Structures are given as structure tokens and as C-alpha cells.
Amino acid sequence: MKLSENEYQNYTAILRAELIPAMGCTEPIAIAYAAAEARRLLGEMPTRITVNCSGNMIKNVKGVTVPNSGGQKGIEVAAILGMVGGDPDKKLEVIAGVTDEDREECRRLNEAKICDVNLAENVPNLYIEIIMASEEHTACVRIANHHTDIVYMQKDQKILRDIENAVVEESAEETVLADRNRMSLQGILEYADTVDLEDIKPVIQRQIEMNSKISQEGLDNAWGAQIGKTILENWGHDVRTEACAAAAAGSDARMSGCPLPVVINSGSGNQGITVTMPVLVYAREWKISEEKMYRAMLVSNLVSVYIKHYIGALSAFCGAVSAACGSGAAITFMAGGDYQHIGKTITNTLANVGGIVCDGAKRSCAAKIAASVHAALLAHYMSMSDKQFQAGEGIVEQDVEETIKNMGYIGRVGMKSTDKEILNVMIDKADVDANL
């Protein structure tokens, strides 16, 4: 298929919208960003902060270290640190410049219980409301659906921004410029094969540099549960092992508060690392040309975005799986695989590990990444040997596009109740003994 100019520009716009730098886990950073904006709107230091979040936000912030916080964890820390030292103009790098004084002030205010956190019901999966009050003023900022989409701003009784009801899946501006509903696997491959790399190379180059740096940091030092280091120490150093280890190591560092920035994919740094590192490891091992490697990175990123857009920003579906589908597809692309081979790689991956659940952002994300990449590599080698799980086996359809849609339906609709129960278990509101 030949892409129209509009389709060509759409894929470029998607990449530019998706592949942006973020410091640390994107959910606490989004809370810090909302708090920094609310503090700027308030115009003075608040005496009280209220954070109302969706269950998915609570799930993804509860167990992760807030980056640049000096080892502090939790929603309260993210909000207070963003309020004390955040620069809202930096968005997902909002707390990159906080000082030791800011960290100490955060600890003091957190100990003083300045911040209340509540579960917001009947809101989008990605939802944050920050309400700040001083003696004279109040300010409210809400984010919905995407980590930096501010849909509501109010100071005292004056509403300054209200597009909340207009935001369903994507902001109005982004829908025009980067319409994910117009994506297809064939379109992705045509774009990757034909795009003028100068149009997008700086974005991909930044992703390669940033994500490689945090991966190496995770391999060099004792971050998290050291999944990447453990893999290399015990499984050897062939290309498959190194691909799994490199992806996991970046998450080891990121989930444990490493301040190095990551270029994200589908709103997630872990997914950004997963679409990057296995591709780079295989490109180096196979001595792939720089041009082919960059085109493979386009495949990896866009396949991940394509699968994840059916599922939604946050759900009970582990995003490492969709990201690993991307890197597996890119490896098949570098191996000379055509549309059929790449489709088989994606299908084989989803048929294997499509059921991995997300129980929040924390250190074990690195292990889930390793498992997902391992499954994607198995899927790749099966595909290149013309082996595939067959239509009618579970969620698998004859057409890979339909298999992707099936997985999307399960992740978005079928796992809603699973998502709720995972949160109930995490916050000790589930009577797990009643199931015995």
C-alpha cells in the first residue's frame, strides 16, 4: 500500500506526540506536574493540598520511588515535591531541578500531613485532581486521559479552563494531528520503509541515547531487584539474554527512583525502554546498518502505540506486553521478515503473554519486561520458521489486526473488574479469605 501525504504526516505526528522525555515513572511525575501547575495558579504556598486520583493512578504510584526525591514514595510525596520545587514548564521533567532543600521541605510537609489523598470514582483511568488552599485563595487543576492533558483549571470562583467533557480519548488538537484510529500494521510498515528519516531521526536518536543510558545505569549499579544484572549473571551473554537484560535493567533503575530521563512510549517509560533496548542489542549483534536500525525503531514504537491505543492509557493489562510486541516486530523486520512474518511475531507474543496483569508500578515491572521480551523473541524465531499459533486457538484470529483488536477488547473491557479487584487487594479492601 502507498501512504497518502496525510497518512504519512499522521504517523510522524504520532511519533512526535508519543516519544517525549520523562523523568522516572510517569504517574507520580504527572501528579507532580499537576501540583506544580496548581501552585503556580494559586500564586502562593498552600496550607492544604487535596489529591483526588483514579484507582489506576493510585495503583501505579503506591509502590514506586518518586524520582529525585531522595528515596521517598507515594502520592503525597509526588504532589508535595511538585508543589515545593517543580517547574511546570518542564512537564514530565517537572522535578528534574529540585534541590536538597526542596527534598527536605517535602519530607517536613509530608510528616505534617499537609496532603490528603482520595480515590475518585467514575472518572477516566488516568485522572488527577489537585486542589490547593491558602488562607486567601484556592486553586484546582485536573488532568485526564493523558499525563500532561490539563482539562480543568480554576482559581477561587473563576474557571480558567474547562475542556473536561470534550476529552474522551485524546485532546481535540492531538486528535487532528495524531489520529491513532487511522493506524494499521500495513501502514506502519509502509511508513517505516519509505519515510524520509530526516523528518523523524532527531526524535528516535534522543530515544536511543536516553534509554540506552538508563539501561546501562541499571546494569552497572544495584538498582531495584537487579533483574537485568541477575539475568546476565546467570543466563550467559548471548543476544537473546542481553536483549532481555538490557530492557529489564532500564526498568530496574527507573522504578527505584533513578533521576535519568527516559523517552516514553504510550505514556510509559517502561514501555519506552522495552521498545528500544532489544532492538538496539539485536542491531548491534547482527551489524545492522544505521538506517535499517532507525527504520526498525519506527516499527517498534508504532506497533506498540497501535496495540496500546486499543487498550487505553492505564488498565489491568501489562503494557510491557504491547511494547515487547513492538520490539519483537522490529527484530523480525531487521531479519528481513515481511508483513506476514511480522504479523506472526505479534500474534505469537499476544497468544503467549497477553494475560500478564498490571498490579502497579514497582520493582517487579523489570521482571515482567524481561518475561515479555523473552516471549517476543520466541515469537520472532517461531515466525521466521513459519510457525504460528492458529486461528481459533484462544484469542487468535486469522488476521493479526483482528487478534490485536481482541486483545484490546480484553484489556479495555474484559479486565475492568480485574483492575478494580487488583486495587482492592493492594489497598487491603479485599476479603481474600472469603474466596477460600
N, C-alpha and C positions, 0 to 999 in steps of 0.2 A: 504494500500500500504506500501511496505517496501522501505525505502530510501537506495540508494547506498551510499557508503562511500563518493563519490564525491558530491552527493546531500547534504549529512549531513554536509560536510565541507563548502559547498556553503552557507547554512543558517547561520552557525556560522560566516563565513566571512562577511556576510551582516550585522549581528548584531554588529560585532566589528567595521565595517566601519561606520555604522549609529549612534551608541549610543556613541557619544563623547561629552565632556563638552563644553559649550559655555557661555560666559558672555553676558547677555542681548539679544536683538533682533539680529538675525544672519545677517541680511542685513547690518546695519551700522557697525557691527563688521567685516564683510567681507571687507567693504571699508577701515576700519582702518587697517586691516591686509595687504591689497594690498598697502596702503600708507606706512606702516612700512617697507615692503619689498622694495618699491621703494626708500625710504630714505636710507636704507642700501646699495642698489645698487648705488645710487648717490654718497654716501661717504661723504656728507656734507649737510648742511641745504640749502634747496632750496629758491629761491626768488619768484618763481611762482609754483602753483600746478593747474593742469587741471584734472578734473574728468569727464570722459565720461561714462554714465551708460545707461543700458536698461531702458525702461519705467517701468518695474516691480520693478527694484531696486529703482527708484525714488519714486514710489508709496509706497514701503514698508519702506522707510527711512524718508519720508517727515514729518510724524506726530508723530514719536516716539522719546522718550528721549534717547540720546546716553548714555549707562551705564558708570558710573564712571566719568561723565563729569561735575558734579555739576549742572545738570538740563538743559544743553544745547541740542539743537535739530538740526537736519539737516545733509545733505550730507557733507557740508563744515566742520562742526564740527567733524564728524567721520573721515574724511581724515586728517584734521589738527592734531587732537589728536593722531591718529595713527602715524603720522609723527613725532610729538614732543616727545611723551613718550611711543610709542608702542614697544613691544618686538615681532618681527615676529616669533621667535621660538615657541612662545606660541599659535600661530594660532588663534583659536576662543576665546582665553582668552588673546588676544594681548594687551588690555589696562587694564588688571587687576592690574598692578603695577604702574599706572600713579599717580603722586604726585599733591599736591595743586599748585606747581609751574608750572607743565605741564598744568593744567587746566586754570590757569591764562594766560599762554602764548598762549594757544589755543584761549581764548577769545580775546586777543590782536591781534593775527594774523587774526582771523575771522573779527574783526572790521576793520582791514587794507585791507580787500578784497584781500587776497593773493591767494584765491582759486576760480576758475571758474568751473561751473558745466554745462554740456551739455547733451542733450538726444542723445544717439547713436541709429541710425536706422539700421534695417536689421541685428540684432545681436541676439544671444540666449536670452531667457527670463532672465537668470541670467548672467549678463555681467558687468564687471567693467574694465575700463582702467584708470590708474593713470599715468600722465606724470608730472615729476618734472624737473625744470630747475634751475640751479645756474648760476653764471657768467661764469663758465668754462665748465660745463658738463650738460648733460641731461640724464634722465633715464625714462624707460617706463615699466610698469608691467600690464599684463592683466589677469583677472580671468574669467572663463566661465563655465557654466553648474552646477558646484558645488562650494560651498562657499570658499573652500581652494584650488581649482584646478588652479594653475598658468600655463597658456598655452603659455605665451609670456613674455620674458624679454630682454630688450635692454639697453645698456649704450653707449651714444654717437652714433657712427655708427656701433657698434659691437652688433650683435644679439647673445645673450647667450642661449636663449631657444625659440623654436618655434614648438609647437605641436598643434597649434590652429586649423588647418584644420583637424587634426586627432581626435579632440574631438567633438563628436556628442551627445552622451547621457551620457557616463561615460568615465573616463580616461582609457587608454589602460590597465594599471595594474589592476585597480579595476574591469574591465570587466571580466578578467580571474578569479579573486579571489572572486568576489561577483556579480554573474550574476542574476539580478532581473528578467530577462526574463524567467528564469527557475523556478520561484516560482509558486505555486498553493495553493489553500486553503487546499486541502487534504495533500499536502506535508508539509505545515505549522503545521497542527495538528499532523501529524505523528512525525515531528521533536520535537514539544513541549512535546509529550507523551514519547519519547524514548531517548532524548539527555541526556548524562551524564552532570548533572548540573555543575559539577566542571569545565567543559570546558568553561562555559559562566557566571557562577554565579558572579564573580567579576564585570563584566560589568553591570549586572542587579542590583547588590547591590549598585553600585555607582549611578545609575539612581534613585533608590528608595530613597537613602539618600539625594541627592542634590535636587531632585524635591519635596520631602516632606518638606525640609527646606524652600524653597522659597514659597511653598503653605502656610505654617504656618505663614511666614512673612506677606503674603498678608492678612491673616485672623486676625493677631494681630495688624496691623498698617494700617494707612489710605493711601493706595497706589491707584493711578488711580481713577476710578469711583467707587471703592469699591463694585464691583459686588458680590464677594464672601461673604463679610460681609452683604450686603443687603439681599442676599438670606437667610442666616441663621437668620437674624433679623426678617424676615417677613414670611418665609415658614416653620419654625419649624426645627426640628433636626432629622428627620427620615433618613434612609440610603440613599434614593434617593436624598434628599435635600443636605445632606452632600457631596455626590459624586459630584454633580453639583458645590457646593460652593468651594470644595477643588480644583477642576480643575480651576475654574474661578479665585480664589484668587491668584494662582501662576502667572497667566497672568496679573492680576491687578498690581502685584509688578514688573514683568518683563517689561511690556510695559511702565512703568513710571520711568525706569532707575535704578531699584534695582540692585546692583552690584553682588548679589549672582549668582553663576553659575548654569546652567541647563543642564542636559543631553538631547540632542536633538533627534528628530526622523524625518526622511525625510528632514533634513536640518533646522528644525524649533524647537525652544524652546517651543513655544506654543503647538505644536503637541507632543513634548516630555512630557510635563506636562499632556496633555489630555490622552495620553495612559497609564499614570502612576497612577494618583490620584484616579480616580473612582475605579480602580481595587483594590488598597490598602484599600479604605474605605469599599468596599464590603467584602474583605478578612477578615478584622477586625470584621465586623458585623457578618459574617457567621462563624467566628472562623475556617477559612480555614488553613490547615497545611502550614508550610513554603514552603515545596517542591511544593505543589499544587499552591501556590501563585506565586512562581518563574516560574513555567511552564505556568501559566496564563499570566504572564508578557511577556513571549516569544510569546504567541498568540497575545497579544495586539500590541506589537511592530511590528511583522512581517505582520499582517493583514494590519496595517496602511501603512507600506512600500509598500506592494503588491498593494494596491489600488492606492497609490500616484504615483507609478512609471509609471502607465498608463497616468497620468495627466501631469507629469513633475514638475520641481522644483518650478517654480513660474507661476501662472496663475490667471484667474479671479475666479477660484474655491476655496472656503474657505477650507484650509487644516484641520481645526478643524473637518470637517465632516468625512474625511477619518480616522483621529485619533480617533474620537468617535466611528466609526465602529470597530476599534481595541479594544477599552476598552469594548464596548458592547459585542463583540465576546468573550473576555476574561471572562467577568462576566457570560455569558452563559456556557462557558467551566467550570468555577468553580461550576456552578449549576448542572453539570452533563450532560449538553447538548452534543449531538453528532454532526457529520458533518452536518446533515440536520437542526438541531436546530440553529447551529452557522451560517449556510448559510442564514436561515430565518432572524436572527438578523441583518445581514449585509444588506440584501435586504430591510427589513423594514425600516432601517435607511436611506439608499440611496433614497428610494421612498418618504420619508418624507422631508428631509432637504438637498437633493442633490443640490438644487438651490441656496444655500447661496453663495453670491459673496464675493470676497476679494476686499476691497477698501483700501488696505494698512495696515501696522502695526500701531496700535494705541490703545487707551484705550478700545474701544468698542470690541476689539478682545475677551476680557474676557466674554462679554455677548454672543458672538457667540459661544464660547466654552460651556457656560452653556446651551444654546439652543441645541447645537449638542449633548451634553451628555444626556440631558433630552430626546431627540429623540431616542438616542441609548438605554436608559433604557426602554422606552416604547416599542421599538423594541424587546428587550430581553423578557419582560413579555408577549408580544404577541407570540413570538416564543415558549416559554415554555408552552404556552396554545395551541400550534399548530395552531396559527393564522398567516396569511401571506398575503401580497398584491400579487395578482395573475399575472401570465404571461399575457402580452398584456395590462396591466394597465400602461400606460406611458412607462418608460424605463425598466420596469421589464420583465425579461425573466424567463423561467422555471429553468434554470441553473444559480446559483449565480455567477459563473465565467463569464457568458455572461452579466449578469447585471452589474458586475464590469467593464467589457470592455466597455459597453455602456456609463457608467458614465465617464470613462476615455476619450472616444472619445469626449463627450460633453465638458469636462473640457479642453482638449488639443486643439481640432479643433473648436468645436462649439462656444466656448467662447472667441476666439481670438479677434473678433471685439468688444465684450463686454469689454474685458480687455483694449483695446485701448480707448474706449469711457469713461470708468471709469477714466483713467488717464487724458483725456482731461477735464473732469469735475473737477478733483482735482487740475489741474494747470490752471483752468479758460480759457481754449481754446475751450470750447464747447458753442455753442449758444443755451442754453437750452430754451430760449424764442421762438426759431423758431419751436419748437415742439408743441406749443400751438395752 
